[in-house]
Amino acid sequence: DRMLGTEVAFLRGWALVQAGRHAEAQPILRQIESVLLGEQPRYFLAVSLAQSGDRPAARAIWEDIRKRFRRAGRGWRRAEQRWFKLAGERLKETTP
């Protein structure tokens, strides 16, 4: 099943981020962000970018997550509220 393969790829990318293997995780997460709905893959891509030293790119993703959240409908906001809050926390942590 294609969706199962996507979920497995996401989990692999997430595990690589947690293990600090950002060079391997980032291409996986970039590929998945266009397929999976929701902000979770983009959030973890930004985490990986920040931890590997590319804070401006990470901040841009977190700012975009917050912008999309504010423009979205009620259902999307309810589903993605966790990532909106986490993105806000990360933006405060990485203030330029």
C-alpha positions in Angstrom: 0.0 0.0 0.0 1.4 3.4 -1.0 0.1 5.2 2.1 1.7 2.7 4.4 5.0 3.1 2.5 4.8 6.9 3.0 4.1 6.5 6.7 7.0 4.1 7.1 9.3 6.5 5.2 8.1 9.3 7.5 8.8 7.3 10.6 12.3 6.4 9.2 13.0 10.1 8.7 11.8 11.0 12.1 13.9 8.3 13.7 17.0 9.6 11.8 16.3 13.1 13.1 16.1 11.8 16.6 19.4 9.9 16.1 21.1 13.0 14.8 21.6 11.7 11.3 20.3 14.9 9.6 22.0 14.4 6.2 20.0 11.2 5.8 16.8 12.5 7.3 16.4 15.7 5.4 16.0 14.2 1.9 13.4 11.8 3.2 11.4 14.5 5.0 11.6 16.8 1.9 10.2 14.1 -0.3 7.4 13.2 2.2 6.3 16.8 2.9 4.7 17.0 -0.5 2.8 13.7 -0.1 1.6 13.6 3.5 -1.1 16.0 4.7 -0.4 18.1 7.7 2.5 20.0 9.1 4.3 17.2 11.0 6.8 16.3 8.3 7.6 20.0 7.8 8.0 20.6 11.5 10.5 17.7 11.8 12.4 18.9 8.7 12.8 22.3 10.3 14.0 20.6 13.5 16.6 18.7 11.5 17.7 21.8 9.7 18.1 23.8 12.9 20.0 21.0 14.6 22.3 20.7 11.6 23.1 24.5 11.6 20.7 25.9 9.0 18.6 28.0 11.4 17.4 30.5 8.8 15.8 27.7 6.7 14.3 26.1 9.9 12.8 29.5 11.0 11.3 30.0 7.5 9.5 26.7 7.7 8.3 27.3 11.3 7.0 30.8 10.3 5.3 29.3 7.3 3.6 26.7 9.5 2.3 29.5 11.7 1.1 31.5 8.7 -0.7 28.6 7.1 -2.4 27.8 10.4 -3.7 31.4 10.7 -5.2 31.3 7.2 -6.6 27.8 7.4 -10.2 26.7 8.2 -11.4 25.6 11.6 -11.0 21.9 10.9 -7.4 22.3 9.7 -6.5 24.5 12.7 -8.0 21.9 15.1 -6.0 19.1 13.5 -2.7 21.0 13.2 -2.8 23.0 16.5 0.0 20.9 18.0 2.4 21.8 15.2 1.4 25.5 15.4 2.3 25.7 19.1 5.5 23.7 18.7 6.6 25.9 15.8 6.0 29.0 17.9 8.1 27.6 20.8 10.9 26.7 18.4 10.8 30.3 16.9 11.2 31.7 20.4 14.2 29.4 21.0 15.9 30.3 17.8 15.5 34.1 17.9 18.0 35.6 15.6 
